[in-house]
């Protein structure tokens, strides 16, 4: 465990020395978008910040945490009041420039931790461009991909119950900041899957399709937040943090 977690808490002289330790730099990436009637707009960014802060605090190799990219790709949520979105090109350029700045200071190891499905393709493009142009190998992970086994074992909802403003995200918020959950507004909204596509985070999708959320839900959420519990949120949170710590170590040691 290290004394400083946040990149911005170092002085420039301290960073000069810290960079010699070949640290892993974490960049959390979230979104500001509607999460139905029961969760706030900052849900994704809040989860990203909490997960990465916990992982860096517990890591056993040199690493540091950047401020989150709090705005993501949320065009498909813009029918709902309050949602903010970047254009795809803006997000690619923004992430590219952050990593380019770090590379110019001699850093080489980056872990992007994403908490929003709409960011996945764009972040992949960004790290591909950084890798091709700058000769580094950034790592991108979307948090739920780390814990499928835990979720499969503990979830209470049927297929389709974990998607957006769902059992999983609501459980995480119950664990991290229970007052954010409007418990009197929890409603299930299960969207049936088909042979090619389903909305569950863990659906074995064979195609990708663009769907404005208004077509999926009049209230904005998809899944079953009525099955959410603080205990499920805690179990998933701790499992994600444990896997991220492993990733940080492997990345630092050059074993990825």
C-alpha positions as CSV (number, residue, x, y, z in Angstrom):
1,X,0.0,0.0,0.0
2,X,1.3,3.4,-0.9
3,X,1.0,6.8,0.8
4,X,-0.5,8.7,-2.2
5,X,-3.4,7.4,-4.3
6,X,-4.3,10.3,-6.5
7,X,-2.1,11.6,-9.3
8,X,-3.0,15.1,-8.5
9,X,-1.8,14.8,-4.9
10,X,1.9,14.6,-6.0
11,X,4.1,17.6,-6.6
12,X,5.9,17.7,-9.9
13,X,9.2,16.9,-8.2
14,X,7.6,13.9,-6.4
15,X,6.3,12.6,-9.7
16,X,9.7,12.8,-11.3
17,X,10.9,10.3,-8.7
18,X,7.6,8.3,-8.8
19,X,7.8,7.8,-12.6
20,X,11.1,6.0,-12.1
21,X,9.2,3.2,-10.4
22,X,7.4,2.5,-13.6
23,X,3.9,2.9,-12.0
24,X,0.6,1.8,-13.4
25,X,-1.7,4.8,-14.0
26,X,-5.4,4.1,-13.7
27,X,-8.0,6.2,-15.6
28,X,-11.6,5.6,-14.5
29,X,-14.2,6.3,-17.3
30,X,-17.9,6.7,-16.6
31,X,-20.9,8.7,-17.9
32,X,-23.5,11.2,-16.8
33,X,-26.8,9.8,-18.0
34,X,-30.2,8.9,-16.8
35,X,-30.5,5.6,-14.8
36,X,-34.3,5.4,-14.6
37,X,-36.5,6.9,-11.9
38,X,-34.5,5.4,-9.0
39,X,-30.7,6.2,-9.6
40,X,-28.9,9.5,-10.1
41,X,-27.1,10.6,-13.3
42,X,-23.7,10.2,-11.8
43,X,-24.1,6.4,-11.2
44,X,-21.5,5.2,-13.7
45,X,-18.9,7.8,-12.8
46,X,-19.4,7.2,-9.0
47,X,-18.9,3.5,-9.4
48,X,-15.8,4.0,-11.5
49,X,-14.3,6.3,-9.0
50,X,-15.0,4.0,-6.0
51,X,-13.7,0.9,-7.7
52,X,-10.5,2.4,-8.8
53,X,-9.8,4.3,-5.6
54,X,-10.2,1.0,-3.6
55,X,-7.9,-0.9,-6.0
56,X,-5.1,1.7,-5.9
57,X,-5.4,2.0,-2.2
58,X,-4.9,-1.8,-1.8
59,X,-2.4,-2.4,-4.6
60,X,1.0,-3.7,-3.7
61,X,2.9,-2.3,-6.7
62,X,3.4,1.4,-7.7
63,X,0.3,2.9,-9.2
64,X,-1.7,6.1,-9.2
65,X,-5.3,7.2,-9.9
66,X,-6.2,10.0,-12.4
67,X,-9.5,11.9,-12.0
68,X,-12.4,10.2,-13.8
69,X,-13.5,10.9,-17.3
70,X,-17.0,11.7,-16.0
71,X,-18.7,12.2,-19.4
72,X,-19.1,9.4,-21.9
73,X,-21.0,8.2,-24.9
74,X,-24.7,8.5,-24.0
75,X,-26.4,9.6,-27.2
76,X,-28.8,6.7,-26.8
77,X,-30.0,8.1,-23.5
78,X,-30.6,11.7,-24.7
79,X,-34.4,11.3,-24.8
80,X,-34.2,11.5,-21.0
81,X,-33.7,14.8,-19.2
82,X,-30.3,15.6,-17.7
83,X,-28.3,13.2,-19.8
84,X,-25.0,14.6,-21.2
85,X,-23.0,13.1,-24.0
86,X,-19.7,13.4,-25.9
87,X,-19.4,12.8,-29.6
88,X,-17.4,9.7,-30.4
89,X,-14.6,11.7,-31.9
90,X,-14.4,14.0,-28.9
91,X,-14.0,11.1,-26.5
92,X,-11.4,9.4,-28.6
93,X,-9.4,12.6,-28.8
94,X,-9.8,13.4,-25.1
95,X,-8.6,9.9,-23.9
96,X,-5.9,9.9,-26.5
97,X,-4.6,13.3,-25.3
98,X,-4.5,12.2,-21.6
99,X,-2.5,9.1,-22.4
100,X,-0.3,11.0,-24.8
101,X,0.6,13.5,-22.1
102,X,1.5,10.7,-19.8
103,X,3.7,9.0,-22.4
104,X,5.6,12.2,-22.9
105,X,6.5,12.1,-19.2
106,X,7.9,8.6,-19.6
107,X,5.0,6.5,-18.4
108,X,4.2,3.3,-20.2
109,X,1.6,1.4,-18.3
110,X,-2.1,2.4,-18.3
111,X,-5.3,0.7,-17.1
112,X,-8.6,2.2,-18.2
113,X,-11.5,1.1,-16.0
114,X,-14.8,1.6,-17.8
115,X,-18.3,1.4,-16.1
116,X,-20.6,2.3,-19.1
117,X,-21.5,-0.1,-21.9
118,X,-21.8,2.8,-24.4
119,X,-18.1,3.7,-24.0
120,X,-16.7,0.3,-24.8
121,X,-16.2,0.6,-28.6
122,X,-15.0,4.1,-28.4
123,X,-12.4,3.4,-25.7
124,X,-11.2,0.4,-27.7
125,X,-10.6,2.8,-30.6
126,X,-8.8,5.2,-28.4
127,X,-6.4,2.7,-26.9
128,X,-5.8,1.2,-30.4
129,X,-4.8,4.6,-31.7
130,X,-2.6,5.3,-28.7
131,X,-0.9,1.9,-29.0
132,X,-0.3,2.2,-32.7
133,X,1.0,5.8,-32.5
134,X,2.9,5.9,-29.3
135,X,4.4,2.4,-28.8
136,X,2.7,1.6,-25.6
137,X,0.1,-1.1,-24.7
138,X,-2.8,0.4,-22.8
139,X,-5.2,-2.0,-21.1
140,X,-9.0,-1.5,-21.1
141,X,-11.4,-3.3,-18.8
142,X,-15.1,-2.9,-18.3
143,X,-15.7,-3.9,-14.7
144,X,-18.5,-6.5,-15.0
145,X,-16.3,-8.6,-17.4
146,X,-14.1,-9.3,-14.4
147,X,-16.8,-11.0,-12.3
148,X,-19.1,-13.0,-14.4
149,X,-18.7,-16.0,-12.1
150,X,-19.6,-14.0,-9.0
151,X,-22.6,-12.5,-10.7
152,X,-23.8,-15.8,-12.1
153,X,-23.6,-17.3,-8.6
154,X,-25.3,-14.5,-6.6
155,X,-27.7,-12.7,-8.9
156,X,-31.4,-13.1,-8.1
157,X,-32.9,-11.8,-11.3
158,X,-33.6,-13.8,-14.5
159,X,-31.8,-13.2,-17.8
160,X,-32.4,-9.5,-18.7
161,X,-32.4,-8.4,-15.1
162,X,-28.9,-6.9,-15.2
163,X,-28.5,-4.2,-17.8
164,X,-29.0,-0.5,-16.9
165,X,-30.3,0.8,-13.7
166,X,-30.6,-2.9,-12.9
167,X,-30.1,-5.4,-10.1
168,X,-26.3,-5.0,-10.4
169,X,-26.0,-1.2,-10.6
170,X,-28.7,-0.6,-8.0
171,X,-27.0,-3.1,-5.6
172,X,-23.6,-1.3,-6.0
173,X,-25.2,2.0,-5.2
174,X,-27.0,0.5,-2.2
175,X,-23.5,-0.6,-1.0
176,X,-21.6,2.6,-1.9
177,X,-24.2,5.3,-1.2
178,X,-27.6,4.0,-0.1
179,X,-29.2,7.4,0.0
180,X,-28.8,7.7,-3.7
181,X,-31.3,4.9,-4.3
182,X,-35.0,6.0,-4.5
183,X,-36.3,2.8,-3.1
184,X,-40.0,3.7,-3.6
185,X,-39.4,4.0,-7.3
186,X,-37.9,0.5,-8.0
187,X,-39.7,-1.2,-10.8
188,X,-38.8,-4.3,-12.9
189,X,-38.4,-3.9,-16.7
190,X,-37.3,-7.1,-18.3
191,X,-36.7,-7.1,-22.1
192,X,-36.9,-10.5,-23.7
193,X,-33.9,-11.7,-25.6
194,X,-33.8,-13.5,-28.9
195,X,-31.3,-15.9,-30.6
196,X,-29.1,-13.0,-31.7
197,X,-29.3,-10.3,-29.1
198,X,-30.3,-9.5,-25.5
199,X,-29.9,-6.6,-23.2
200,X,-28.4,-8.4,-20.2
201,X,-24.8,-7.4,-19.5
202,X,-23.9,-11.1,-19.7
203,X,-26.0,-12.0,-22.7
204,X,-24.1,-14.1,-25.3
205,X,-24.8,-11.6,-28.1
206,X,-24.0,-12.5,-31.7
207,X,-24.7,-9.1,-33.1
208,X,-24.4,-5.4,-32.1
209,X,-27.3,-3.1,-32.6
210,X,-28.0,0.6,-31.8
211,X,-31.1,1.0,-29.7
212,X,-32.2,4.4,-28.2
213,X,-33.2,3.7,-24.7
214,X,-36.7,5.2,-25.2
215,X,-37.5,2.2,-27.4
216,X,-36.5,-0.1,-24.6
217,X,-38.1,1.6,-21.6
218,X,-40.4,4.6,-21.1
219,X,-38.8,5.1,-17.7
220,X,-35.2,4.7,-18.9
221,X,-34.0,1.6,-17.0
222,X,-33.7,-2.0,-18.2
223,X,-33.5,-4.9,-15.8
224,X,-34.8,-5.7,-12.3
225,X,-33.7,-3.3,-9.6
226,X,-36.3,-4.8,-7.3
227,X,-33.9,-7.7,-6.7
228,X,-31.1,-5.5,-5.7
229,X,-29.4,-5.8,-2.3
230,X,-26.6,-4.2,-0.5
231,X,-25.0,-7.6,0.1
232,X,-24.9,-8.4,-3.6
233,X,-23.4,-4.9,-4.3
234,X,-20.7,-5.5,-1.6
235,X,-19.8,-8.9,-3.0
236,X,-19.5,-7.7,-6.6
237,X,-17.5,-4.6,-5.5
238,X,-15.0,-6.6,-3.5
239,X,-14.6,-9.1,-6.3
240,X,-14.0,-6.5,-8.9
241,X,-11.4,-4.7,-6.7
242,X,-9.6,-8.0,-6.1
243,X,-9.4,-8.7,-9.8
244,X,-8.3,-5.2,-10.6
245,X,-5.4,-5.5,-8.0
246,X,-4.3,-8.7,-9.9
247,X,-4.5,-6.7,-13.2
248,X,-2.4,-3.9,-11.8
249,X,0.3,-6.3,-10.6
250,X,0.4,-8.2,-13.8
251,X,0.6,-5.0,-15.8
252,X,3.3,-3.6,-13.6
253,X,5.4,-6.8,-13.9
254,X,5.0,-6.9,-17.7
255,X,3.1,-10.2,-17.6
256,X,0.0,-9.2,-19.6
